[in-house]
Amino acid sequence: MVSNIRMEYNISINRCVRLILLHKSVFYYTPKERGDELLRMRMKEIAATRVRYGFWRIYILLRREGFMDNHKRVYRVYCEEGLNLRSKRPKRSRCAAHRQPALGNASSLHECWSMDFVTDQLYDGSRFRALTVVDNYSRKCLAIYAGKSLKGSDVVGVLG
């Protein structure tokens, strides 16, 4: 803004800055870029070793190690790295660990399969379950086994 006014009216920087009610240091200020690669690396290491540590615990550990970044900057990097923890674990999977790396994509047929139990209800209200086995590479359904109640022996029979 100062540059535009200065070029258009051919006036000095001091006069232009006073005209728009700014301090002269604002015009001459150049931001200093600080890299946060070291901070990112250390945060990832802490998050990998201490899976259940949230932002504040990681921040305190970083301060103890000598990082003098304020909590706002550390929180920004924490969120950018995707280290956010859910405040509560879902009730249906209490034993599920967080921050586990995703499984690699399958590169050929029959390399990686997925199986799941699905349930549905008939028109008369009776429920049934189905075991589905899917190949992750081709997304092809390899087996479906349906029944009112599925036992471990049924699963072994489908997979065997």
N, C-alpha and C positions, 0 to 999 in steps of 0.2 A: 504494500500500500504506500509506504514511504517512497519507494523507488518510482512508482507511477506519478505521484504528486510532484516529486522532485524533477522528473523529466518533463512533465507537462508545463510546469510554471517556472522552471529554471531557478530554483532557490536552493539554499544550502541545506545540509542534513540537519544542522542544529535548529534552523527555523522551521523546517518541515516537521521535525519531531515535536517541537513545542506546539505547532499548529494542531496536531492531532492528539495532544496531551499524552505523549509517551515519554519515557525516560530514554536517554541516548543509548544506554547500555542494552536496551531491548533491541535496538536496530543492529548493534554490532555483535549480538550474542550468536554463537555458533554451537549447536548441540554436540556433545561428545558421545559418540557411539561406544558403548561398552559391550563386548561380547559376553554372552552367558553360557558358553559351551562347557566350561569347567563346572559351573553350577548345575547345568542340566545333567552332565555325566554323573556327578556325585549324588544328585537327587535320584537318578535312576538306580544307582547302586544301592542306596539306602532302601528304596522302595522294593527292590528285588530281594534283598536279604530280610527285611522287616516287612512282611506282606501286610500285616494289619495296622501298620503305622499310618496315621492320617497326616494332614498338612502340618498341624501345630507341632507334633512330635518330630517330624522331619525338619521343620524350621529350627527347633531348639537344638537338634543335633548339628545342624549346619552352623549355628551360632557358636556352639562349643568347639567346632573344628576351625573357627576363625573366619567364616564368611560374614562380612559385615553388611550384606544386602538387607534392606528393610522387608517387612513381612508382605508388603504389597507386591514387590517385585518377585519375591519367592513364590507367592501365590499365583501370579500370572504365569510364571514358568511351570509351576506345578499343574495348572490347568491345561496349558499348551501341550504338555507331555502326556496328558491323558491319565494322570495318576490318581484322579479323583476316586475316592472310596464312597460307596453307598453308606448312608448313615446307619441303616439297619440291613441285616441280611434277610432275604425273603424267607418266610416260614417254611415254604415247601422244600427248600434246599439249604438247610442250616449248615450242612457239612461241606458245601461248595466253597472252594478256596477262590480268592480273588486274584486278579492280575496273572492268570495263567495264560501263556502264549497260545494263540489259536493254532489248531493242528494244520499242518501243511496240506495244500490241495493235492489230491490224487492226480498222478500223471498217466495212469493207464488203468485198464479194466481190472476189476477184482483186487485192487490194491488196498482200498479202504471202504468198509461198509458201515452203514448206520442202521440201528434198529430202534424201534419205538413201539410203545403200546398206545393204542388209541381206543377210545370208548365212545359208544353212541347208544341211542335209545330207539327202540321200535315204536310203532304207532300205538301199541297196547301198553307201553310203559316199561316193558322189560328191557334190561340193559344187556349189551354184549360188548366184548373186547376183541381187539384184533392186534396181532403182532405183525409189524411190517418190517421187512429187511430191504434196504435200498443201497445200490452201488453209488458211491459219491462221485465217481468220474462221469458215468453215463447218465446218472439220475434215473436209472431204470429200476423198477421194483422187482426184486429177485424172488420174494416170497411174501404171501399174506396168509396168516393163519387166524381164523376167527372162531370164537367159542364163548359160552356163557362165563366160564372161569378158566383161566389159563394157568397151568402149573409149570414148575421148573422143568419137569420131564417133557412137556409139550414144546418148550423153548429149545431144549436139547434136541428133540426130534426134528424141529424145523431147521436148525442150524447144522445138524449132523448129516 
